[in-house]
Amino acid sequence: MKLSEGVEAAIHCATLLAQLEEGRAMPASALAEYHGLSPSYLLKHLKTLAAAGILESVPGPHGGYRLALSPDAITLLDVVLAIEGPKPAFRCAEIRQRGPGALEPRAYTRPCGIKLRCCGPSRPIAPSCARRGSQM
């Protein structure tokens, strides 16, 4: 899976903010300069992290951004989902129903097993691959 540059920027910023003294904040412009990023580009992602409750915006002359939670309470997945959104990375186009190996449309009475594994509840993929008669 390839993640956007925004995820990388968000992770680096959260890591840097986690190292600040408690109660301190860092301006978006300083974060952008530190990471060599455009301030407007980074600000978009910082606002997204704040909206997700990962960062908080602190107004005033000594304001900026700081973590809204303890660093131990923030996971990489939290940051990825805040930036990329909750939609699954896999989108099943039902290619099993096309091409020379496709069955008659009425044969596809159940959802694609791969789609269920990738987009449904987390489960290991191995058991479904070993099952006989699976409609993958």
Residue pairs with C-beta under 8 A, 6 or more apart in sequence:
1 89
3 80
3 84
4 83
4 84
6 44
6 45
6 48
6 83
6 84
7 79
7 80
7 83
7 84
9 35
9 37
9 41
9 42
9 45
10 45
10 46
10 48
10 49
10 79
10 82
10 83
11 76
11 79
12 35
13 31
13 35
13 42
13 45
13 46
13 49
13 55
13 65
14 49
14 54
14 55
14 67
14 71
14 74
14 79
16 26
16 31
16 34
17 26
17 31
17 55
17 65
17 66
17 67
18 67
18 71
18 74
20 26
20 66
23 66
24 66
25 58
25 62
25 63
25 64
25 65
25 66
26 64
26 65
26 66
27 63
27 64
27 65
28 39
28 42
28 43
28 46
28 64
28 65
29 39
30 64
31 37
31 42
31 46
31 64
31 65
32 38
32 39
32 41
32 42
32 43
33 39
35 42
45 83
46 55
46 57
46 65
47 57
48 82
48 83
49 55
49 65
49 79
49 82
49 83
50 56
50 57
50 65
50 68
51 82
52 78
52 81
52 82
53 68
53 69
54 67
54 68
54 69
54 74
54 78
54 79
54 82
55 65
55 66
55 67
55 68
56 65
56 66
56 67
56 68
57 63
57 64
57 65
58 64
58 65
58 66
67 74
88 118
88 119
90 115
90 118
90 119
92 112
92 114
92 115
92 118
92 119
94 108
94 112
94 115
96 102
96 108
96 112
96 135
96 136
97 103
97 105
97 108
107 135
108 135
110 135
112 135
112 136
113 128
113 134
113 135
113 136
114 125
114 128
114 136
116 128
117 123
117 125
117 128
128 134
128 136
129 136
